[in-house]
């Protein structure tokens, strides 16, 4: 197998006057999970559709395992599978019926289709629900049956477009385990997600896309280091004193303070080479002393690398919650534009 699963150079896609993908360069190693992150309308889903041969690029080159996505589209399709944001299975059929049907359509004989169906249902913890209609499945079960359908014939490359949107934490963890198992068997996964912690848990490398361009790329550690700051997290004993604590921290750290949803929590990014010459650790120590001097009780105080959420905010200027509906909007917008151009 080619050691590079995906390679793009100057990839471009336009819809009228809108440049949805604007010169994307990617090199994705085989056998890994690669994350695509970006705010609303960034071009993630459009990029995936071009790589999966569902959209024709307007410029640049893209290769999947060495095959050109335009000139060798059939060869690409023979090696990839795509799981979109919404379940592609038939809700009126049972779990077994869905997988057997898709198995027969992809070339399995009747016996082999049933055997493969039973194998996947067992592996994904769905054996007890095999005879139930999919419309009676929970959200987590639907995502699992959808991913199972995508790997009936084990693909070399699996595109996962927001695989855990709307799932509860337990179901998300189950899907994460499935993704890890798929990769352990040699499949490369290109993951788009609205959850930054999902990319943090699964992806070995991450590309941040904004306005159709890759603005940052690397491992989680490299992206966090690129921000060039430590992250100070403070939890107070008394929520009523958070306003006062914010003022103390702003002066002591010489930084903007972020008020967290938790009413006793505050966060700040602190540079390691500020104009006053103090490092992040020294600043954090001074801030803690200033809070104590002001009589503000601190229950927890920590200094570490910024979270991926903070990296995203620093790179794009958008907090991560601004992307909660990003790919849903991206997909809907892309679909409308495709219909208009058809």
C-alpha positions as CSV (number, residue, x, y, z in Angstrom):
1,X,0.0,0.0,0.0
2,X,1.2,3.5,-0.8
3,X,2.5,5.1,2.4
4,X,0.6,8.3,1.5
5,X,-3.2,7.9,1.5
6,X,-4.2,11.4,0.3
7,X,-2.1,14.0,-1.4
8,X,-3.6,17.3,-2.7
9,X,-1.9,20.4,-4.3
10,X,-3.7,23.6,-4.8
11,X,-7.1,22.0,-4.6
12,X,-9.9,24.4,-5.6
13,X,-13.7,24.3,-5.8
14,X,-15.9,27.3,-6.7
15,X,-19.7,27.7,-6.6
16,X,-20.4,30.8,-8.7
17,X,-18.5,33.7,-7.0
18,X,-17.8,31.6,-3.9
19,X,-14.4,30.0,-3.6
20,X,-15.4,27.2,-1.2
21,X,-12.0,25.5,-1.3
22,X,-9.1,27.8,-2.1
23,X,-5.8,26.0,-2.8
24,X,-5.8,23.2,-0.2
25,X,-2.6,21.3,0.2
26,X,-2.7,18.1,2.2
27,X,-0.5,15.0,2.7
28,X,-2.2,12.3,4.7
29,X,-0.2,9.2,5.8
30,X,-1.8,5.8,5.3
31,X,-3.0,3.9,8.4
32,X,-3.8,7.0,10.5
33,X,-6.7,9.2,11.6
34,X,-6.4,12.6,10.1
35,X,-8.7,15.4,11.4
36,X,-10.2,18.3,9.4
37,X,-11.3,21.2,11.6
38,X,-12.8,24.5,10.7
39,X,-15.5,27.1,11.3
40,X,-18.8,27.4,9.5
41,X,-18.4,27.4,5.7
42,X,-14.7,26.5,5.9
43,X,-14.8,24.0,3.1
44,X,-14.3,20.7,4.9
45,X,-17.2,18.8,3.5
46,X,-16.6,20.2,0.0
47,X,-13.0,18.9,0.3
48,X,-14.1,15.5,1.4
49,X,-16.6,15.3,-1.5
50,X,-13.9,16.1,-4.0
51,X,-11.6,13.4,-2.5
52,X,-14.4,10.9,-2.6
53,X,-15.1,11.7,-6.3
54,X,-18.5,13.1,-5.6
55,X,-17.5,16.6,-6.7
56,X,-15.1,17.5,-9.6
57,X,-12.3,19.9,-8.6
58,X,-12.1,23.2,-10.5
59,X,-8.4,23.4,-10.0
60,X,-5.3,21.7,-8.5
61,X,-4.6,18.0,-8.1
62,X,-5.8,15.3,-5.7
63,X,-4.6,11.7,-5.5
64,X,-5.9,8.9,-3.3
65,X,-3.3,6.1,-3.0
66,X,-1.7,7.5,-6.1
67,X,-4.9,7.6,-8.2
68,X,-6.1,10.9,-9.6
69,X,-9.6,11.6,-8.3
70,X,-10.7,12.9,-11.8
71,X,-8.9,10.7,-14.3
72,X,-8.9,7.6,-12.2
73,X,-12.2,8.0,-10.3
74,X,-13.2,4.4,-10.6
75,X,-9.9,3.2,-9.0
76,X,-10.4,5.7,-6.2
77,X,-14.0,4.6,-5.6
78,X,-12.8,1.0,-5.3
79,X,-10.6,1.9,-2.3
80,X,-12.8,4.3,-0.3
81,X,-16.0,4.5,1.7
82,X,-17.9,7.5,2.9
83,X,-20.1,7.8,6.0
84,X,-21.9,11.1,5.9
85,X,-23.6,13.1,8.6
86,X,-26.9,11.3,8.3
87,X,-27.6,7.6,8.4
88,X,-27.6,6.1,4.9
89,X,-29.3,2.9,5.9
90,X,-33.0,2.1,5.3
91,X,-35.0,2.7,8.6
92,X,-37.8,0.4,7.6
93,X,-35.4,-2.6,7.3
94,X,-33.8,-4.4,10.2
95,X,-30.1,-4.2,11.0
96,X,-29.5,-7.6,9.4
97,X,-31.6,-6.8,6.3
98,X,-29.7,-3.5,5.8
99,X,-26.3,-5.1,5.9
100,X,-27.3,-8.1,3.8
101,X,-28.8,-5.9,1.2
102,X,-25.7,-3.7,1.0
103,X,-23.5,-6.8,1.0
104,X,-25.3,-8.3,-2.0
105,X,-25.1,-5.0,-3.8
106,X,-21.4,-4.9,-3.3
107,X,-20.8,-8.4,-4.7
108,X,-21.2,-10.8,-1.7
109,X,-23.0,-14.0,-2.3
110,X,-26.1,-14.7,-0.1
111,X,-24.3,-16.8,2.4
112,X,-21.3,-14.5,2.6
113,X,-23.5,-11.5,3.0
114,X,-25.3,-13.0,6.0
115,X,-22.0,-14.1,7.5
116,X,-20.4,-10.7,7.1
117,X,-23.6,-9.0,8.5
118,X,-23.5,-11.2,11.6
119,X,-19.8,-10.5,12.1
120,X,-20.3,-6.8,12.0
121,X,-23.4,-6.7,14.1
122,X,-21.5,-8.7,16.8
123,X,-18.4,-6.5,16.5
124,X,-20.4,-3.3,16.9
125,X,-22.5,-4.6,19.8
126,X,-25.7,-4.8,17.7
127,X,-26.5,-8.5,17.7
128,X,-29.4,-8.1,20.1
129,X,-31.0,-5.5,17.8
130,X,-30.3,-7.3,14.6
131,X,-33.9,-8.2,14.0
132,X,-35.3,-4.8,14.9
133,X,-36.1,-2.1,12.4
134,X,-33.5,0.6,12.3
135,X,-36.1,3.3,12.9
136,X,-36.4,1.9,16.5
137,X,-32.6,2.2,17.1
138,X,-31.1,4.9,19.3
139,X,-28.9,7.6,17.8
140,X,-25.8,5.8,18.8
141,X,-27.0,2.5,17.4
142,X,-27.8,4.2,14.1
143,X,-24.3,5.6,13.8
144,X,-22.8,2.2,14.5
145,X,-25.0,0.5,11.9
146,X,-24.1,3.2,9.4
147,X,-20.3,2.8,10.0
148,X,-20.8,-1.0,9.8
149,X,-22.4,-0.5,6.4
150,X,-19.4,1.6,5.3
151,X,-17.0,-1.2,6.0
152,X,-18.8,-4.3,4.6
153,X,-16.0,-4.4,2.2
154,X,-13.1,-3.1,4.2
155,X,-12.0,0.1,2.6
156,X,-8.4,1.4,2.4
157,X,-9.7,4.9,3.2
158,X,-12.8,5.8,5.2
159,X,-14.3,9.3,5.2
160,X,-16.2,10.0,8.4
161,X,-18.1,13.3,8.2
162,X,-19.2,14.2,11.8
163,X,-19.7,10.6,12.9
164,X,-20.9,11.5,16.5
165,X,-23.0,14.6,16.0
166,X,-25.9,14.6,18.5
167,X,-24.7,11.5,20.4
168,X,-24.5,11.2,24.1
169,X,-21.0,10.8,25.7
170,X,-21.4,7.0,26.0
171,X,-22.4,6.6,22.4
172,X,-19.6,8.9,21.3
173,X,-17.1,6.7,23.2
174,X,-18.4,3.6,21.5
175,X,-18.0,5.2,18.0
176,X,-14.5,6.3,19.0
177,X,-13.6,2.7,19.9
178,X,-15.0,1.6,16.5
179,X,-12.8,4.1,14.7
180,X,-9.7,3.0,16.6
181,X,-10.5,-0.6,15.7
182,X,-10.9,0.2,12.0
183,X,-7.6,2.0,11.9
184,X,-5.9,-0.9,13.8
185,X,-6.9,-3.2,10.9
186,X,-5.1,-0.9,8.4
187,X,-7.8,1.5,7.2
188,X,-6.9,5.2,6.9
189,X,-9.6,7.6,8.3
190,X,-10.2,11.2,7.3
191,X,-12.4,12.7,10.0
192,X,-14.3,15.9,9.9
193,X,-15.9,16.8,13.3
194,X,-17.6,19.6,15.1
195,X,-16.1,18.4,18.4
196,X,-12.5,19.5,19.0
197,X,-12.1,16.9,21.8
198,X,-12.9,14.2,19.3
199,X,-10.0,15.3,17.1
200,X,-7.9,15.5,20.2
201,X,-8.7,11.9,21.1
202,X,-8.6,10.3,17.7
203,X,-6.5,12.2,15.2
204,X,-2.7,11.8,14.9
205,X,-2.5,14.9,12.7
206,X,-5.0,17.8,12.2
207,X,-5.5,20.4,9.5
208,X,-7.4,23.6,10.4
209,X,-9.3,25.0,7.5
210,X,-10.7,28.5,7.3
211,X,-12.2,30.3,4.3
212,X,-11.2,27.4,2.1
213,X,-7.5,27.5,3.1
214,X,-5.4,25.3,5.4
215,X,-4.2,27.8,8.0
216,X,-2.4,25.3,10.3
217,X,-1.4,21.7,10.1
218,X,0.4,19.3,12.4
219,X,0.2,17.0,15.4
220,X,-1.9,18.1,18.4
221,X,1.3,19.0,20.2
222,X,2.6,21.0,17.3
223,X,-0.6,23.0,16.9
224,X,-0.7,23.7,20.6
225,X,3.0,24.8,20.6
226,X,2.3,27.1,17.6
227,X,0.1,29.3,19.7
228,X,3.2,30.1,21.8
229,X,1.4,30.4,25.1
230,X,0.6,28.6,28.3
231,X,-2.9,28.2,29.5
232,X,-3.9,29.3,33.0
233,X,-7.0,27.7,34.5
234,X,-8.5,29.0,37.7
235,X,-11.4,27.7,39.8
236,X,-12.7,30.0,42.6
237,X,-14.4,29.1,45.9
238,X,-16.9,31.9,45.6
239,X,-18.7,32.6,42.2
240,X,-19.7,36.1,43.4
241,X,-16.0,37.1,43.4
242,X,-15.3,36.1,39.8
243,X,-15.6,39.7,38.5
244,X,-13.0,40.9,41.0
245,X,-10.8,37.9,40.2
246,X,-11.0,38.7,36.5
247,X,-9.6,42.2,37.1
248,X,-6.8,40.9,39.3
249,X,-5.8,38.2,36.8
250,X,-6.0,40.7,33.8
251,X,-3.4,42.9,35.6
252,X,-1.2,40.2,36.9
253,X,-1.1,38.2,33.7
254,X,-1.3,41.1,31.2
255,X,-3.8,39.0,29.2
256,X,-7.4,38.8,28.3
257,X,-9.4,36.6,30.7
258,X,-12.1,34.2,29.4
259,X,-15.1,33.6,31.6
260,X,-16.0,29.9,31.3
261,X,-19.6,28.5,31.4
262,X,-18.8,27.2,34.9
263,X,-19.5,30.3,37.1
264,X,-16.4,29.8,39.2
265,X,-14.0,29.2,36.3
266,X,-11.7,31.6,34.4
267,X,-9.0,30.9,31.7
268,X,-6.3,32.9,30.2
269,X,-3.5,32.4,27.6
270,X,-0.1,33.6,28.7
271,X,2.8,34.1,26.4
272,X,6.3,32.7,27.2
273,X,8.1,35.8,25.9
274,X,6.2,38.9,26.8
275,X,7.6,42.3,26.6
276,X,8.1,42.5,30.4
277,X,10.4,39.5,30.3
278,X,8.5,37.2,32.7
279,X,7.8,33.7,31.5
280,X,4.4,32.0,31.8
281,X,5.2,30.1,34.9
282,X,6.4,33.3,36.7
283,X,3.3,35.2,35.6
284,X,1.0,32.4,36.8
285,X,2.8,32.3,40.2
286,X,2.4,36.1,40.6
287,X,-1.3,35.9,39.6
288,X,-1.9,33.3,42.3
289,X,-0.2,35.5,44.9
290,X,-2.2,38.5,43.8
291,X,-5.5,36.6,44.2
292,X,-4.5,35.5,47.7
293,X,-3.5,39.1,48.5
294,X,-7.0,40.2,47.4
295,X,-8.6,37.6,49.7
296,X,-10.0,35.6,46.8
297,X,-9.9,31.8,47.6
298,X,-8.8,29.6,44.8
299,X,-9.9,25.9,44.8
300,X,-7.8,24.9,41.8
301,X,-5.1,26.7,39.8
302,X,-3.2,25.1,36.9
303,X,-0.8,26.0,34.1
304,X,-0.3,23.9,31.0
305,X,-0.5,23.7,27.3
306,X,-3.6,25.4,25.7
307,X,-6.4,23.1,24.9
308,X,-7.3,22.4,21.2
309,X,-10.3,24.7,21.7
310,X,-8.0,27.5,22.6
311,X,-5.7,26.8,19.7
312,X,-8.7,26.9,17.4
313,X,-9.8,30.2,18.8
314,X,-6.3,31.7,18.4
315,X,-6.0,30.5,14.8
316,X,-9.5,31.4,13.5
317,X,-10.7,34.0,15.9
318,X,-13.8,31.9,16.5
319,X,-14.6,30.0,19.7
320,X,-15.2,26.3,19.2
321,X,-18.9,26.6,19.9
322,X,-19.2,28.7,16.8
323,X,-18.6,25.6,14.8
324,X,-21.2,23.4,16.4
325,X,-23.4,23.5,13.3
326,X,-20.5,24.2,10.9
327,X,-20.4,21.1,8.8
328,X,-24.2,20.8,8.9
329,X,-24.5,24.2,7.4
330,X,-21.5,23.5,5.1
331,X,-23.2,20.4,3.8
332,X,-26.6,22.0,3.3
333,X,-25.0,24.9,1.5
334,X,-23.0,22.7,-0.7
335,X,-26.0,20.6,-1.6
336,X,-28.0,23.7,-2.6
337,X,-25.2,24.9,-4.8
338,X,-24.7,21.5,-6.4
339,X,-28.4,21.4,-7.2
340,X,-28.3,24.9,-8.7
341,X,-25.3,24.0,-10.9
342,X,-26.7,20.6,-12.0
